[in-house]
Each structure stands twice: as structure tokens, then as C-alpha cells.
Amino acid sequence: QQKVQQSPESLTVSEGAMASLNCTFSDGTSNNFRWYRQHSAKGLEVLVSIFSDGEKEEGRFTAHLNRANLHVSLHIREPQPSDSAVYLCAVSMGPGTGSKLSFGKGAKLTVSP
Amino acid sequence: DPKIIQKPKYLVAVTGSEKILICEQYLGHNAMYWYRQSAKKPLEFMFSYSYQKLMDNQTASSRFQPQSSKKNHLDLQITALKPDDSATYFCASSQTGLSSYEQYFGPGTRLTVL
């Protein structure tokens, strides 16, 4: 069964400084990776999806994937206080295995002014 | 306008009772899902439907029954409620059931079972 672990559990950064979050997964055949953001008591907002090794940028959000190391990361450039939220890593398997997403527990990001 | 509507936003139930959680999506998607987020646990996949047919069921208990009366509806009926069922239940949808398509989530229904 897929295990998804995120680190750190919480992170505080100053406004404008880079924020970096990490995610490891257990199944090396996984090939779809997503980062979601969840503001308190609200739904999930997809930030960036990545399907192949390397880097994928969506605005201020950049995901890095290294499947050999079972690792995907999220970097937030110039974070704002409004970016304070819980960030969730989600992993799904490839075609033929359905679209079930396995999530990490989340990382709470606080951006201080 | 919200694209995925979940009703109610908050729900309090007593142990042993039955409740239905409503989900409607207006994204024109063909696949819908239910996930559960319990305290201190990761968001957990429950069901997936594609073209109103069950594709995947990761919920061990038959007390949880999805109901798809229309293409853009996927309700969740929970019977014989237990305090452990207390969680926020999220509905999601995607264009199709293939994993390459984004899943968009609703705002959730927070269920408390006393």
C-alpha cells in the first residue's frame, strides 16, 4: 500500500523568503504527483501537478520530482501571508490502476509579514 | 459560483442514526469521488465513480453507500453512525477516471457523531 510522508510537519518563513516542502512515497511505480493547498476549514486547491522527473513551474510554485529517490518537493517563491495554509502531497498510480489519490498528512506553512 | 457543492456544510448526528451527504458538481466531469479527512490522519480515499458506475471502493464498511442519481451527483449515505465516523467528508470530481486528470475538491461536509 502506498505510503506518503511529508516533511517538515510545520514551517514558518518570512514573507518573501523561499519555502520548501518535501514528500516521499513508497511505490516507485507511481507516476502522477500533485501538490494541493488547504486553507483552514476549506476545500483543496490544486497548485501544481508533475508526471515526469524534473521540474514543473506554475506561477510561484515549483515542483521537483525524482522518482529514483521516491521524492517530490514543492518550492514557493516569494511567499505571502495569504499562502499560510496546509500543503498536501498527493500521489496516484499510473494508467490501469484507477485514479485514487494517496495523501500525506500535510505540512502547515505559516508566512510571517 | 462554486463548481462543486456539498451540503450540508456542518452535520451533527447521534450514534446509530443515518445521514446522507450531498455532492453536486457543475464542471461537466464524468468521474466523482469521496474522500474522508479524520483528525490527525491523512486525507483518505473512499470511493470513485466513473459515468455513474463504481470504479473503486476502499471503504471496508458497507455502512457507507454512495448513490449516483444523476451524472453530476454523488451522494454518500452513512448508516448506523459511530463516533469514529466523525470527520470532514470531501467530494471531488475529474474529467474522467484516468489518473492524469486533475481532481477538484468541494468545500467538505464536517460530520460530528455524538
Chai-1 contact restraints between the chains, C-beta under 6 A:
chainA,res_idxA,chainB,res_idxB,connection_type,confidence,min_distance_angstrom,max_distance_angstrom,comment,restraint_id
A,N32,B,S99,contact,1.0,0.0,6.0,A-B,restraint_1
A,K42,B,P107,contact,1.0,0.0,6.0,A-B,restraint_2
A,G43,B,F105,contact,1.0,0.0,6.0,A-B,restraint_3
A,G43,B,G106,contact,1.0,0.0,6.0,A-B,restraint_4
A,G43,B,P107,contact,1.0,0.0,6.0,A-B,restraint_5
A,G43,B,G108,contact,1.0,0.0,6.0,A-B,restraint_6
A,L44,B,F105,contact,1.0,0.0,6.0,A-B,restraint_7
A,V46,B,E102,contact,1.0,0.0,6.0,A-B,restraint_8
A,S92,B,S99,contact,1.0,0.0,6.0,A-B,restraint_9
A,G98,B,M55,contact,1.0,0.0,6.0,A-B,restraint_10
A,G98,B,D56,contact,1.0,0.0,6.0,A-B,restraint_11
A,S99,B,G97,contact,1.0,0.0,6.0,A-B,restraint_12
A,S99,B,S99,contact,1.0,0.0,6.0,A-B,restraint_13
A,K100,B,F45,contact,1.0,0.0,6.0,A-B,restraint_14
A,K100,B,D56,contact,1.0,0.0,6.0,A-B,restraint_15
A,F103,B,P42,contact,1.0,0.0,6.0,A-B,restraint_16
A,F103,B,L43,contact,1.0,0.0,6.0,A-B,restraint_17
A,G104,B,P42,contact,1.0,0.0,6.0,A-B,restraint_18
A,K105,B,P42,contact,1.0,0.0,6.0,A-B,restraint_19
